[in-house]
Amino acid sequence: GPEDGQPILAMHGWLDNANSFFPLAALLGQNYRLVSVDLPGHGSSDHRPAGASYAFADWVAPALGIADALGWDRFILLGHSMGAGIASLVAGAFPERIQALILLEGLGPLTTEPEKAVAQLARHVKNRLGSEVERNPRVFQDREEAASRLSEAVQGLKIESARLLVERGTRAVDGGYTWSTDTRLRTPSVLRFTEEHVLAFLAAIAAPAFLVLGDSGMRFPESIYSRRREALKGLQVVKLEGGHHLHMENVEAVGEALVSFLKGIP
């Protein structure tokens, strides 16, 4: 979109990349400027330094830093899956910066009960120490093979969508291509938020908010979903045909829903 269009910052899901929003971008029209990013450790972005981890709370500063680098004081925030969880924290912690919030297949991050934190930390440390042992990365003959494997691994992801993700999600090595994502992204979180933490962030969101769910997408336990939906006052929800990547698979319907929502934003 044009540089003077309403700014939208788009953040992808776990192990995806900026190309996740490529199909949707063309449908938003000339009123919006969509900037989609490779989050740290994903796509073509740098990995975090040695010794660092990917704690969920640490995604907030990069997200806000990107907006600062673009010179955006207020902007529309769009997130899918993990990106929706990040967007929920950003919008709650910095409500004055967010003009509108759009969540695709996600409403806050994953949580753990306090009594399970001990085991969560133990899993993180054991996995992290093990992942520091050098391993041979999986190598594909070409990107088409990588796309085929990704399409098979992710339920409902069509080969055309897999090719888009593979385009930014692989790098050339001897013998072919391998994933460019940081392997530490697969390490269990050091600690997770509790439900009470997430509810507090959702309650602090002041921007108009819109949640798009796929009818065959991720499943929230009703006890969790109902409390989160109630905490985010005025949340609009629509369920459309599609799975977890419905913004890549049912593009027209998702684009129409987003534009309709955004037209009502002052």
Phi, psi and chi 1 to 4 in degrees:
 res  aa     phi    psi   chi1   chi2   chi3   chi4
   1 GLY       -  171.9      -      -      -      -
   2 PRO   -68.2  153.4   26.6  -34.9      -      -
   3 GLU   -63.1  -25.7  -69.0 -171.1   11.2      -
   4 ASP   -94.7    9.8   60.5   -9.0      -      -
   5 GLY   -72.5  162.9      -      -      -      -
   6 GLN   -59.1  127.1  -76.4 -173.0  -82.4      -
   7 PRO   -75.2  133.2   26.1  -32.8      -      -
   8 ILE  -126.5  123.8  -57.7  176.7      -      -
   9 LEU  -100.8  121.7  178.1   61.5      -      -
  10 ALA  -110.3  129.6      -      -      -      -
  11 MET  -122.4  127.0  -63.8 -174.5  -65.0      -
  12 HIS   -81.2  178.4   57.9   76.5      -      -
  13 GLY   -87.2  176.1      -      -      -      -
  14 TRP   -59.6  126.8 -179.8   62.8      -      -
  15 LEU    69.2    3.7  -57.4 -176.5      -      -
  16 ASP   -89.2 -162.8  -73.4   -9.6      -      -
  17 ASN  -158.4 -174.2   54.9   63.6      -      -
  18 ALA   -57.7  -30.6      -      -      -      -
  19 ASN   -65.6  -11.1  -88.3    4.6      -      -
  20 SER   -55.4  -30.1  170.1      -      -      -
  21 PHE  -101.4    3.3  -66.2   99.6      -      -
  22 PHE   -59.1  -46.3 -174.2   83.5      -      -
  23 PRO   -63.4  -33.6  -21.9   34.8      -      -
  24 LEU   -76.6  -30.1 -168.6   60.8      -      -
  25 ALA   -57.3  -41.7      -      -      -      -
  26 ALA   -68.2  -18.6      -      -      -      -
  27 LEU   -91.3   -8.1  -60.9 -179.7      -      -
  28 LEU   -78.7  -17.9  -67.1  178.2      -      -
  29 GLY    84.4 -173.4      -      -      -      -
  30 GLN   -88.3    4.3  -68.8  -58.2  -60.3      -
  31 ASN   -88.9   -7.9  -68.0  -34.9      -      -
  32 TYR  -130.0  146.7  -55.7   99.4      -      -
  33 ARG  -112.3  102.7  173.0   71.5  165.4  178.7
  34 LEU   -94.7  122.8  177.1   68.2      -      -
  35 VAL  -115.0  114.8  173.4      -      -      -
  36 SER  -106.9  135.0 -180.0      -      -      -
  37 VAL  -120.8  154.2  -60.6      -      -      -
  38 ASP   -86.8  112.8  -69.6  -24.6      -      -
  39 LEU   -65.8  159.2  -69.1  167.8      -      -
  40 PRO   -49.5  134.6  -29.1   35.2      -      -
  41 GLY    83.1   -2.0      -      -      -      -
  42 HIS  -118.5  155.2  -65.8   79.0      -      -
  43 GLY    53.3 -127.2      -      -      -      -
  44 SER   -96.8    2.9  -61.1      -      -      -
  45 SER   -77.9  157.6  -73.2      -      -      -
  46 ASP   -63.4  152.8  -71.4  -19.5      -      -
  47 HIS   -81.1  158.4  -62.8 -179.8      -      -
  48 ARG   -69.5  156.3  -75.0 -173.6  171.2  154.2
  49 PRO   -62.6  164.0  -18.6   30.5      -      -
  50 ALA   -57.4  137.3      -      -      -      -
  51 GLY    89.3  -13.7      -      -      -      -
  52 ALA   -87.0  162.0      -      -      -      -
  53 SER  -129.6 -178.1   65.1      -      -      -
  54 TYR  -115.5   59.2  -70.8   88.8      -      -
  55 ALA   -62.5  140.8      -      -      -      -
  56 PHE   -61.8  -39.8 -155.1   91.2      -      -
  57 ALA   -62.5  -23.8      -      -      -      -
  58 ASP   -76.2   -2.7  -70.5  -22.0      -      -
  59 TRP   -79.1  -19.2  -66.4  110.2      -      -
  60 VAL   -66.0  -46.5  174.1      -      -      -
  61 ALA   -61.7  -45.7      -      -      -      -
  62 PRO   -60.2  -39.8  -24.4   34.0      -      -
  63 ALA   -61.9  -46.9      -      -      -      -
  64 LEU   -70.1  -34.4 -151.6   62.5      -      -
  65 GLY   -64.0  -34.9      -      -      -      -
  66 ILE   -63.6  -45.1  -69.2  164.3      -      -
  67 ALA   -61.9  -40.7      -      -      -      -
  68 ASP   -62.0  -42.6  -70.2  -16.4      -      -
  69 ALA   -63.9  -30.7      -      -      -      -
  70 LEU   -82.5   -7.9  -68.5  166.7      -      -
  71 GLY    77.8   25.7      -      -      -      -
  72 TRP   -96.7  111.8  -67.2   -6.5      -      -
  73 ASP   -76.6  -43.6  -68.7  -32.1      -      -
  74 ARG  -130.3  141.2  -84.1  174.0   57.1   81.0
  75 PHE  -157.1  164.0   55.3   97.3      -      -
  76 ILE   -87.8  135.0  -61.7  163.4      -      -
  77 LEU  -112.6  125.8 -167.1   52.4      -      -
  78 LEU  -124.0  126.3  166.4   62.5      -      -
  79 GLY  -139.7  142.8      -      -      -      -
  80 HIS  -113.8  128.6  168.2 -115.8      -      -
  81 SER    57.1 -114.4 -167.6      -      -      -
  82 MET   -56.5  -39.8 -178.4 -173.9   78.1      -
  83 GLY   -61.9  -32.6      -      -      -      -
  84 ALA   -68.7  -37.1      -      -      -      -
  85 GLY   -64.0  -43.5      -      -      -      -
  86 ILE   -62.3  -46.5  -61.7  167.7      -      -
  87 ALA   -58.8  -37.0      -      -      -      -
  88 SER   -62.3  -40.7  -59.1      -      -      -
  89 LEU   -69.3  -43.7  -60.1 -174.3      -      -
  90 VAL   -61.6  -47.0  173.9      -      -      -
  91 ALA   -66.5  -30.9      -      -      -      -
  92 GLY   -76.8  -40.1      -      -      -      -
  93 ALA   -78.2  -29.0      -      -      -      -
  94 PHE  -131.6   62.5  -60.6   92.5      -      -
  95 PRO   -62.0  -27.7   22.3  -33.4      -      -
  96 GLU   -69.9  -15.5   72.7  -77.8   -1.3      -
  97 ARG   -91.9  -17.4  -61.0  -70.2  -59.4  -87.7
  98 ILE  -104.5  119.2  -51.9  -56.0      -      -
  99 GLN   -79.5  -38.9 -176.6 -179.5    2.9      -
 100 ALA  -157.0  153.5      -      -      -      -
 101 LEU  -125.3  124.6  176.9   65.4      -      -
 102 ILE  -120.1  122.7  -59.0  171.3      -      -
 103 LEU  -116.7  125.8  -52.6  172.4      -      -
 104 LEU  -110.9  114.9  -52.9  176.6      -      -
 105 GLU    55.4   45.5  -81.0  -77.0  -65.7      -
 106 GLY  -177.5  140.2      -      -      -      -
 107 LEU  -143.2   81.7 -178.8   59.4      -      -
 108 GLY    86.7  163.3      -      -      -      -
 109 PRO   -80.2  170.5   29.3  -35.2      -      -
 110 LEU   -64.3  150.3  -64.6  172.9      -      -
 111 THR  -129.4  166.9   56.8      -      -      -
 112 THR  -140.8  140.9  -63.0      -      -      -
 113 GLU   -64.3  145.5  -63.8   89.2  -17.6      -
 114 PRO   -52.0  -38.0  -26.4   34.3      -      -
 115 GLU   -68.7  -14.2   58.6  -90.3   20.5      -
 116 LYS   -96.3    0.4  -65.2 -177.3  179.0  179.1
 117 ALA   -64.0  -33.4      -      -      -      -
 118 VAL   -62.6  -49.6  175.6      -      -      -
 119 ALA   -66.7  -34.5      -      -      -      -
 120 GLN   -62.1  -45.9  179.9   73.9   24.0      -
 121 LEU   -64.2  -40.7  176.8   59.2      -      -
 122 ALA   -62.6  -43.4      -      -      -      -
 123 ARG   -61.5  -41.6  -79.8 -163.3  -57.7  -88.6
 124 HIS   -60.3  -50.0  168.7   82.5      -      -
 125 VAL   -64.2  -45.4  172.3      -      -      -
 126 LYS   -61.6  -44.5  -70.3  177.0 -178.9  177.5
 127 ASN   -67.3  -40.8 -171.4  -75.0      -      -
 128 ARG   -65.4  -43.6 -177.1  170.7  172.7  179.2
 129 LEU   -64.2  -38.3  -67.6  176.5      -      -
 130 GLY   -68.3  -35.1      -      -      -      -
 131 SER   -74.2  -15.0   67.0      -      -      -
 132 GLU   -77.8  -10.4  -70.1  176.0   -2.8      -
 133 VAL   -74.5  129.4  178.0      -      -      -
 134 GLU   -62.4  130.1 -173.8  174.5   -8.3      -
 135 ARG  -125.0  151.4  -61.2  173.0 -179.4  171.8
 136 ASN   -76.8  122.6  -66.8  -35.7      -      -
 137 PRO   -70.4  153.1   27.3  -34.5      -      -
 138 ARG   -71.7  130.1 -175.4  171.1 -172.4  174.9
 139 VAL  -115.2  130.4  176.6      -      -      -
 140 PHE  -103.4  146.7  -57.9   98.3      -      -
 141 GLN   -59.6  -40.5 -178.5  177.4  -11.1      -
 142 ASP  -153.3  176.2   51.3   32.6      -      -
 143 ARG   -69.7  -25.9  -79.3  179.0  164.8  150.6
 144 GLU   -65.4  -39.4 -172.6   62.4   23.3      -
 145 GLU   -64.3  -41.2 -178.3 -172.2   -0.5      -
 146 ALA   -62.6  -41.5      -      -      -      -
 147 ALA   -64.2  -40.1      -      -      -      -
 148 SER   -63.1  -43.2  178.1      -      -      -
 149 ARG   -66.5  -39.0  -65.4  -65.4  177.0   86.6
 150 LEU   -66.1  -42.5 -178.9   61.2      -      -
 151 SER   -61.8  -37.2  179.4      -      -      -
 152 GLU   -70.3  -34.6  -66.8  170.6   -0.1      -
 153 ALA   -79.6  -30.7      -      -      -      -
 154 VAL  -104.5  112.3  179.5      -      -      -
 155 GLN   -58.5  127.5 -177.0  178.6    5.7      -
 156 GLY    84.3   -3.8      -      -      -      -
 157 LEU   -84.6  113.7 -172.4   67.8      -      -
 158 LYS   -73.1  158.4  -64.2  179.1 -179.3  177.7
 159 ILE   -61.0  -34.7 -171.5   63.7      -      -
 160 GLU   -64.1  -39.5  -64.9   81.2    6.1      -
 161 SER   -70.8  -39.2  -61.0      -      -      -
 162 ALA   -61.5  -38.6      -      -      -      -
 163 ARG   -61.8  -39.8  -71.3 -174.6 -176.1  119.5
 164 LEU   -61.8  -43.9  -81.8  175.1      -      -
 165 LEU   -68.7  -37.6  -64.8  175.4      -      -
 166 VAL   -67.5  -31.7  163.1      -      -      -
 167 GLU   -55.0  -41.5 -179.7 -177.1  -40.6      -
 168 ARG  -101.7  -11.6  -66.1 -174.9   69.9   87.9
 169 GLY  -100.4    9.6      -      -      -      -
 170 THR  -130.8  161.9   55.1      -      -      -
 171 ARG  -138.2  151.1   57.9 -174.9  175.3   86.4
 172 ALA   -75.3  136.5      -      -      -      -
 173 VAL  -138.3  174.6  -66.2      -      -      -
 174 ASP   -59.6  124.4  -70.6  -18.3      -      -
 175 GLY    93.8   -3.5      -      -      -      -
 176 GLY   148.7 -128.4      -      -      -      -
 177 TYR  -134.7  150.3  -67.7   85.3      -      -
 178 THR  -136.4  166.8 -168.4      -      -      -
 179 TRP   -65.1  141.3  -56.6  117.8      -      -
 180 SER   -92.6   -9.5   60.9      -      -      -
 181 THR   -67.9  148.6   46.5      -      -      -
 182 ASP   -69.3  126.2 -167.4  -22.5      -      -
 183 THR   -62.1  -21.9   56.8      -      -      -
 184 ARG   -69.0  -14.2  -68.6  175.5  -64.7  175.8
 185 LEU   -64.5  -19.3  -72.8  162.8      -      -
 186 ARG   -88.7   -3.2  -63.4 -178.4  178.5  -85.5
 187 THR   -73.7  133.9  -59.0      -      -      -
 188 PRO   -55.2  145.6  -23.7   33.4      -      -
 189 SER   -57.1  145.1  -60.4      -      -      -
 190 VAL   -64.8  -41.9   57.2      -      -      -
 191 LEU  -148.3  151.3  -74.3  173.7      -      -
 192 ARG  -112.9  155.5  -75.8 -179.6  175.9  175.5
 193 PHE   -63.3  156.2  -70.7   99.6      -      -
 194 THR   -88.3  166.6   65.7      -      -      -
 195 GLU   -60.2  -36.1  -89.9  -57.0  -57.9      -
 196 GLU   -64.0  -38.3  -74.2   67.4   27.3      -
 197 HIS   -59.7  -49.8  -75.0  136.6      -      -
 198 VAL   -63.5  -41.9  172.2      -      -      -
 199 LEU   -61.3  -35.8  -67.6  173.1      -      -
 200 ALA   -66.1  -41.2      -      -      -      -
 201 PHE   -65.4  -44.1  -82.8   98.5      -      -
 202 LEU   -63.4  -39.2  -66.2  175.1      -      -
 203 ALA   -67.3  -23.8      -      -      -      -
 204 ALA   -84.5   -8.3      -      -      -      -
 205 ILE   -71.6  128.0  -65.8  171.5      -      -
 206 ALA  -105.5  -19.3      -      -      -      -
 207 ALA   -75.9  153.0      -      -      -      -
 208 PRO   -57.5  136.2  -20.9   31.6      -      -
 209 ALA  -127.9  145.2      -      -      -      -
 210 PHE  -137.2  125.4 -172.7   48.6      -      -
 211 LEU  -114.7  126.2  171.0   62.8      -      -
 212 VAL  -112.2  123.3 -179.6      -      -      -
 213 LEU  -117.1  147.8  -61.7  172.9      -      -
 214 GLY   -90.4  142.8      -      -      -      -
 215 ASP   -69.5  -14.4   60.2    4.0      -      -
 216 SER  -125.7   29.4   58.2      -      -      -
 217 GLY   -88.8 -153.6      -      -      -      -
 218 MET   -67.9  152.5   67.1 -176.0  -59.5      -
 219 ARG  -114.7  115.2  -68.2  -72.8  179.7  -93.9
 220 PHE   -82.1  137.7  -80.0  105.2      -      -
 221 PRO   -57.6  134.3  -22.0   31.9      -      -
 222 GLU   -58.4  -35.2 -176.7   55.7   35.8      -
 223 SER   -63.0  -34.9   58.9      -      -      -
 224 ILE   -79.7  -47.3  -69.0  176.6      -      -
 225 TYR   -60.6  -44.4  173.0   67.5      -      -
 226 SER   -64.8  -39.2   58.8      -      -      -
 227 ARG   -68.3  -40.9  -67.9 -177.8   68.1 -162.0
 228 ARG   -66.8  -42.2  -68.2 -171.3 -176.6 -168.7
 229 ARG   -62.8  -38.8 -177.5  170.5  176.2  173.9
 230 GLU   -68.5  -34.6 -177.6  179.4  -13.0      -
 231 ALA   -67.5  -35.4      -      -      -      -
 232 LEU   -89.1   93.5 -149.7  176.3      -      -
 233 LYS   -62.3  134.7  -58.3  -59.2 -178.3 -175.3
 234 GLY    76.8    9.7      -      -      -      -
 235 LEU   -61.3  127.3  174.3   66.2      -      -
 236 GLN   -94.6  137.4  -60.8 -179.9   44.0      -
 237 VAL  -129.2  135.4 -177.2      -      -      -
 238 VAL  -134.0  139.8   62.9      -      -      -
 239 LYS  -113.1  126.3 -177.4  171.3  -74.3 -169.9
 240 LEU  -121.2  164.3  -58.9  173.0      -      -
 241 GLU   -66.1  132.4 -178.5 -179.5   -9.9      -
 242 GLY   141.8  170.6      -      -      -      -
 243 GLY  -100.6 -152.6      -      -      -      -
 244 HIS   -65.6  -29.7 -169.6   52.9      -      -
 245 HIS  -103.7   42.2  -74.5   78.7      -      -
 246 LEU   -63.2  -23.0   78.3  165.5      -      -
 247 HIS   -71.3  -12.7   62.6  -54.4      -      -
 248 MET  -103.6  -23.0  -59.7 -175.3   77.1      -
 249 GLU  -101.5  -38.3  -54.2  -62.7  -19.3      -
 250 ASN  -116.2   58.4 -167.2    4.3      -      -
 251 VAL   -61.7  -45.9 -172.7      -      -      -
 252 GLU   -60.9  -45.9  -70.3   77.6   11.1      -
 253 ALA   -66.8  -41.3      -      -      -      -
 254 VAL   -66.3  -44.9  173.3      -      -      -
 255 GLY   -60.2  -42.9      -      -      -      -
 256 GLU   -62.5  -41.9 -177.8  179.3  -23.9      -
 257 ALA   -65.2  -41.1      -      -      -      -
 258 LEU   -66.7  -44.3  -96.0   55.7      -      -
 259 VAL   -63.9  -40.1  169.1      -      -      -
 260 SER   -61.3  -43.3  177.3      -      -      -
 261 PHE   -64.4  -46.5  166.5   72.4      -      -
 262 LEU   -66.3  -28.7  -69.7  171.7      -      -
 263 LYS   -63.7  -23.4  -77.6 -179.0  177.8  177.9
 264 GLY   -90.5    2.9      -      -      -      -
 265 ILE   -90.8  126.8  -57.2  -56.7      -      -
 266 PRO   -68.8      -   22.0  -30.3      -      -
